[in-house]
Amino acid sequence: MLWLIKGLIMDNAKLPKIVLYSVLTFIVGVSLHTSWAQATPAAGHNSPSSDSCFNQDGFLRINGTARLIIGLYELPQDDEKLREVAESGFNLVRVPQDINALDQIGRHGLYAWICLGSSAQLTEADHNGEQKLAEIINKFKDQSSLLVWELPDEALWNTWWSRFHWVFGEQQRELRKHIEEARNERANIDPAKADSAEATSLREGGCLSLLEKANDYNERGLWDQAEEIYDTLWSQLEAKNPHPDWKMSQCPGQANELTDAIARGCRVVKHLDPKRAIWQNHAPRNSVRSLAKYNQTIDAVGCDIYPVPFNPASGHSDLKDTNLSSVGAYTDRMREAAQGKSIWMVLQGFGWRDLSEEGREDTDPRKGRRPTFSETRFMAYDAIVHGANALLYWGTHYIEKDSALWRDLMKIAKELRALEPGIVGERPKNTPISAADETYGSIDGQGPRLMLRKAGQDWLMIAANEHSQGISFTVSKLPEQLEGKILYHLYSDETRKVENRAFHDGIRGFGVHVYATSHRFEAK
C-alpha cells in the first residue's frame, strides 16, 4: 500500500478519461494540435538542447556553473523553515503547479521542480492530451525559479505494482470464497436432487485442485498458465471476475506502451521548453533492460531507496544487498540503465513507521525507525561516490521540523554544499585504489569506495566504507601531484601524509572519511 500511496502523492495531474469523441471534439482537437505544432521549432532549427544543461560528468549547470543538486520533496509552508532549507545548502524543492509557490521559492534563492504527472503520458494522436500538456508547459516555462520537469513518479514500476494485491492474494481469496459458497449451497440442497449435488461436490473438489495448481504457477512466475486456470475457475463458478484485465502476463506489453507514451510527452516538453531538463524517479525495481528502454528520451534518471532499518529489513531493496550500501548498488544500477545521463537519487527523509498510524503506535522501537545521523550521512556519500549528481529527500512531510532527523538532514546538506567545488571538480587521469588489511570478516581485501577530485589547486577525496565492520586500509596510486602533501581528515584533528603516492588509515563500519588538502571544504 505504501507504494500506491506514494504514487498517488507524486502523480497529482490525472488525465481525464475520454469515453466518446464527437465529430466536433475531433475537429477542435485537430485544430489545437495544429496550433501546438506551429509553435514547435522547425526541423533543423538550432535550438538549445537540454543536453547542454549538464557538464561532462552529469552535473546540472545553473547559470553556466555545474552544481550539486540537493533537493527536498516537501515545500515547507513556514517561510522560516524554507529559509532554513536554503541556508543549509538545499537548492531545489518540489512545488505544485502553482505560480505563487514558484514565487515563494524564488524569494529564498531556491529553484523548483514541477511534476507533470500523467499529463506527460500521451497516447498516439491524443490531441487533447497534447494540448493539456502544452498548456502546463507554457504556463510555467517563463518562471525563472523553475529548473526541472518531472515525469510521473515510479511510472514503470506502477505498471506492475498496480495489480500486485489482486494477483498475489485477493483473486485467490475471492475464488476460494466462491468455492465455499457453492459448498454451502450444496449442503442445503433438496435430497431429491442428490445426483446433482454429488456432481457439484466433484466440481468443487476439482475447483480447489485447480486453484492450488494456478497458485503454484503464479508463485513460479508462469503467469500465462496461471491466468488460464484462473479464468477457467471464474467461468466454472459462474462468478464475475471484477478485474479480468489485471494480468501479470500483460505487464511487459503495457510497459512498452507506457514507454512510447512517455517518449511522446517528452518530445512535446522539449519542443516547448528545450532548455530545461526532464527527470524520472523510478522505484528500486524493474530490469535494467526495461529501464534503459524507458529512459531513452529522459535527461536525468534515478530511483528512490530507503533501506533503514535493515534489521529487521524495510524490504525496500530487492537486491541481495539490503543494508545501507544498497544505496550505492542502486546508484550503479541507475547508471547502467541510463548511460551518459545525469543520475538523481532519492534518499530517505523519514522512518517507515512514520507513514501509518499503525506504525507510529508500534511499541517495538526498532521497527520502521528513522535513520541515525551516521546512517543518513553514509547514504548520501555512498550515492555520491557511486556517481550520483543529485540527492533528493522524500518523506520529510511526515517528520517534525524540530526532530533529530530534520536537523541531521540540514547538517548533511550544509556539509555537502561546502564540498561542492570538489564534488563537481576535475577527475584525475588515473583512479586511486584502496585495499583493506587482513581482518576477521568476509572483506577479501575490499577497501572503502573512493572518489578523488581536483578543485583549483586543492584535492578532495571521499572514502565510504561499505562494510558493516571497521577496517584498516591503504590508498595507493594517488596522483604524483599529491606526493608529500598533507591530507586533512575533515571534521577531525587527524592528518595523513602522502608518501610513495599512498597513505594508510582506518575507518568505522559504514563510515565516511573526507580528506582534503585544505580546510576550506569544511562547513562553517
C-alpha angles and dihedrals in degrees: 000000000000091000091052093046091051092046090054092047093052097040100066099153113068123191114236114246109241111204101176135014119209120208090255093053090050093052092048090047092053090048093051091047090052092051090050091049091052089056094055121093116269118251111280094018110147096232122159115272127217086233087076089061090077135060123229092276095050100258114144115246117225114190088346096307123110109239137190106235115222109179144180127209090206123079104207110222091208110085090210091059091045088053089051090052092052095044091049092061105266112137105175131055131178113240134183120250091279130122092211091057090052090050090050091052092048093053089063095048092252131131127225141216125207125208112225092197119192090339085085091062108088123181118209114288091004094152095168090051091050091051092049092050091046090052091054093048094046092048095058109021094092093055108111093209093058110099109161143022117219126208122221110301117259090345097159094050092045089062085071102027095054090075101032097104092050097044096043104042119341097067091049092050092048093051092047089051091054090049090051091048090053089050092051091049089053091052090061096044124129110262088229087069094052094126090056090046091052090053090049090051091053090048092051091052089050091049092053090049091049091048092054090048092050091048090053092051089047094054090047092055093248091133100162091058093043094049093049091056093044090053090050091052093051088052096046092048090049089229128139116247105223093202109032093158097051097102127146091213089066095054099087091054092045090049088056090050090050091050090054091046092051091048090055090050092049091052090055092048093048093048092052099036109018097164097062126079126239118216136187129204113207130193116250088263143078130075122288088238093056092044093049092053092048093047098056097102096036127096103204126029136181145133139233118250123179108174101163120139099033094170103074087020122239089217092226094119114063092186123101085254106071099160131085094293090064084085090068092042092055091045088057089047092053091049090052091050094045106035114188093011132111114268118220116183124199112216138194118280097162144038118255090238089061091069098070141031089234091055094048090053096049109120094209104092092201096061112094093345122170121259118266122235093260091049093048091047093048094050092052094050093041090058091048097049088051091055108271114158096191138027119204123183122217128190103035089122085073096055134072116258091229093050125118091246093054091050090047092054091050091049094049092047090053091049092050093046090056088052094048097103089057097040092055092037133113121301118232118244091241126037117232119231133219128209127188122227120243111286143161098266135075092270098125092197096303108149129192121304107258137208118183123186138167123224112185107306093340133086129213128193128184120200118191118187107214093188123094091226129067118256140187114226148173126230112206142170092047117167115279089240088070095055109126093005124135115236115206115216095223119233091020137073093243128110135185126206118217110231124171085000091295144089137188130226144145131238137192124248109282086003129150127212122189115199124189141166089232139039089225089096092066119101114245 
